[in-house]
Each structure stands twice: as C-alpha cells, then as structure tokens.
Amino acid sequence: MFRQMLFSLVLVFTVFSVQAAGVLKVGLSADYQPLHFKQDGKIYGVEPDNARAVGKILGYRVELVELPFEELLPALNAGKVDVIMSGISITEQRSQNMLFADPYLKVGQMPILHQSKLGSHSQPWAIYREGVRVGVEPLTTGAKFAEEKLANADIKYFDNPDQAFAGLREDQIDLYLHDAPTSWQLANSTENSDLISLYTPLTEELLAWVVQKDNAALAQELNQALELMKANGSLEYILNRWIPVSIEVAN
C-alpha cells in the first residue's frame, strides 16, 4: 500500500512538474505604450505580442504577470516570473544583476518640443545651445545624457512625461528629453497634438528581454526564438503593428 501511495505521489509530482515546465511566466509593467499597456482590462503592445510569438515557437503556454516596474527584478529573482519583457534597455549596471537575451530593437533618447518652438528649437543642434532649458526624468538615461553632455543647458527635472508635457505648454522648458516610446505615442495622440518629437535619437540604446543571472539555458532559448522571429518577419510585423514611425530592428 505504501509503495502504491508513493508511486501515486511521484506520478502526481511528475505531472505537475511537466505542466510547470510548459508555462512561461512573463513579467511586464503594462504602463509603457506602445511597448506594453493595458486597455479595457487587457494587456496589449509589442512585448505581449513578442511573448506570445516566443511561446508559440518554443512550445510554452505564456502567462503574462503584470507588476509595477520596480517589482519586476525582485519577482524574477524570486522565481515568480521566468523572464521580463518590459522594454528594458541594456546597461552595464543592469547587466551585473540580470542576464540579457540578444537585443531586438534599437531606441534612444529623443527631444520633444511644443509646436510654438518649431522655429527656434527644431534643429538637432538646438539642444546644445547655451541656456537651452531641457526637461528630463530623474535617474533615467535621458537625465544621464543631459547631465554629462549638455553642459550649457538649464536642466529641469519632472517626475513623469505628463508633468513635462505641461512644462512644455507652460514654457517652463524648451525641450523634453525622453525614451523613444514616449515620442512614438505622440504620432497617434490627439490630446498631445500640440507636441512634436524630432525623432532624432541622441543616444543609442538596445532593448532586450531579461532572465535570472544564472539562467543561461532560458536565455539561449529566447535567442533562438528571436533569431527565428527576425528571419520569418514576425518581429518586424509586431513592431510595425504597434510603432507608427520608422524604427530599426537590432541585429
């Protein structure tokens, strides 16, 4: 009887292990349109579509796990998610604590201005003028660029793009420097139709998916799936579906 019970427990454990192995838990913050955002209770965008494409290629059932951005890495390290697909750019500092798969998209920091500034600040070199007022978000790659490269600028800090957009309208700043996805949103935005992106990246950043530092096996699987997505055109299709401007797929 004991041996039969033991066999049953082993069988149940094996079944659940196989089921668990067949699920890919994808962490994202769902607050960064068009990469990942929530609408009518559902999550849309580039990264959810990427996740589903990867799952189909690798034979995983994809489970999207929505978390605040600052909770994604702790959730990854705790095993609550298997991979983060949340528009994360590769940096040396981040690479110390996580393992990046191959990049899938080139992005950068882009200047945004109010339409009233088109005549005076629409040229790429305008941001380097002495006394130009540049808005950035603290602790971002945009802030780092401004602090290191714009020695002649008057740098002002805003907690989020909406505050910076108000700053542009109220003439508190001449230009707002932020991630490419913020500029992409403006292309189809009616409420922000008075704001214009120059679509000229001042930095070059690569977006990639993230796994635990010691999970090289999953990173390799993701890289294989990404290679196929690039080869069969599915990555380009996903990017073109959500991003309304010309972009560059990372090699």
N, C-alpha and C positions, 0 to 999 in steps of 0.2 A: 504493500500500500504506500509506504514512504517513498519507494523508488518511483512508483507511478505518479505521486504528487510532485516529486522533484522533477520528473520528466515534463510534466504539465507546466510547471513554473518556468523551466528552461525554454519550453516552446513558446509560452506567452511572452517572455522577455525577448526572445529572438524576434518574434513578430513585431513587437513594439520598437525594437532597435532598428529593424529594417524600415518601418514606417518613418521613424525619426530621421533616418539617413536619407529618406526620399523627399524631405522638406528642406527648402532653402529659405531661411528667415532673413528677410532683407530690411534693414533699418534705414529709415529716412525721416526727415522732419516735416515734409509736406507744407512748406511755407515759403517756397522759393520759385515762383513762377518764372519761366515755363519749365524749369527742370523738374520740379515736384511741387504740387499744390493740391488743395482739397476744394471740391466744389460739389454742393448738394450731397455731402456725406461720402463722396467717393474721391479717391486719390488719382490724379492724372499727371501727365507730363513725360518728359524724356526719361527720367530714371525709372518710373514704374514700367514703362514700355521696355526699357533695357532689361529690367529684371525678368519680365515675362519671356522675353526673347532668349535670355540666358537659360532660364528654367526649361524652356522647350528644347533647346539644344542639348542640355546636359541631362535631361530626364528628371528634373526636380519639380515638385509642386511648390510654387512660390507663395510665401506668406509675407505680406507687407506689414511691417511693425512701425507704427508712427510714434515718434518720440521727439521731444524738444532737441534741438541741435546739440546743446551742451550735454545731453544724456546719451548720445549715440555711442561715443567711445567707451564710457563705463559699461554700457549694455553689451557692447562687443566683447570686452574683456571678461565680462561675467558670463558669457555664453548665451545671453538672451537673444542675440541676433548672430547670424553667421557672417554677414557681410553688410557693410554700409554703402549704400548707393544714394548719396545725398549731395551731389555737386561739390565734392571736396577736392580742393586743389592740392597738388603735391608740393610740399615744402620740406626742407631739410629737418626742421624741428619736428614736424609731424611724423616723418619717417623714422624717428627714434622710438616712437611708441606704437607704430602700426605698420602693417605691410601693405603697400600699394600694388594693385594689379597694373597692367600696362595702361597708359592713358588712352582715352577715347575722344577727347575734344580739347582744342586749343582755345583759350579765352584770355582775357586781360582786363585791366582797369580802363574804363572809358569815361571821358568827360561828358557831362550833361549840362546844358545851359537853358535859360529862358529865352523864348523867341525874341525878346526885346534886346538881347545881347548878340544877335547874329552878326550884326555889322562890326562889332568890336572884338568879339572873342571866339569867332568860329574857325579861325585858322589854328592848325595844330600847335604852332609855337606860342599861342596866346597864353597858355598855362605857365610858361616860363618867364613871363614879363614881371618886372619888379612891381610889387604892390598888388598883384592879382589876388583876389580873395577866393580861396579854394576850400570847399567843404569836403570833409571825409568822415567816415565812421571809425571810432576809436578801435585800435587793436586789429585792424584789417590790413590786407596787403596794399590797399589804396592809401591808408594812413602811413604805412611804412614808406611807400614811394614818395609821398608828399614830404614827409619829414626828412628823407635822405636826398631827394633830387630837386626839390623846389625851395631852394634857399632864399629866394627873393619873394616868396609868396606869404600872404597873411592866411594862415591855416586856421579854419574854424571846425569844431567837432559837432557832429549830430549823431544821435543815438540810432537813427534808422532813416531809410530813404524818404519816408513821408515827411519827417521833420526837415530834411534837407530840401525837399521839393518846395516846402513852404518858405524856406530861406531863400531859394532862387526867386520865388514870386515876390517876396518882400524886399528884394535887393540887398539881402544880408551877405550874399556871396555871388561871385561871377560864374563860377563853375563848380560842379559837384562831381567828385571822382569816386566811381563805384564799379562793382563787378559787371561784366558783360551782360549777364541775365537781366540786370536792372534796366540796361539800355534796350534789350530786346523787348521787354514789356511795353516800352513806350511806343513801339512800332504799331501796336494794335490798340493802344489805350485811348479812349475818348475823354476820360476825366483828366488826363495829363497831356492833352493835345497841344498845350502851350509850351511844353518842354521838349527839347530836341537833343538827341545824342549825336556826337560827332562820329561815332562808330570807328574811331581810330584808337586801337589799343596802345596804351602807353607802357604796358608790361606784357610779358608772355607767360601765361600760366597754363598748366595742364591739369585737366580733371581726370580722376581715376576712382575706381572702387577700392574699398579698404577691407582687409581681413585682419585677424589676430596676427601679431608679430611672428608667431611660430607656425602659422598655418600655410606653409608654402604649397601644400598639396591643393588646397582650395584656390589659392592664387593662380596656380598653373591651370586649373580647370577653367577659371574665369578668363584667363588669357587665351586659351584655346577657343572658347566660345566667342570672345571678342574678335579674334582673328577671322573666324567664320562669318561673323556679322559684317565685318568690313569687306570680306570677299564677295558675299552674296548680295550686298547692297542693303541689308536690313537696317544697319546702323545709320546709313545715310538717309533712308526712308524715315526713320524715327526722328532724327534731328530736323529734317526738313518739315516734318509734320508739325512740330512744336515751335521751331525757331523761325520767325518771319524775315530774317535777314541772312545774308551770305555768311557762312561760318566755315571753319577749317577743321576737318577730322584729323586727330592726332595720328601720326604714323607709328 
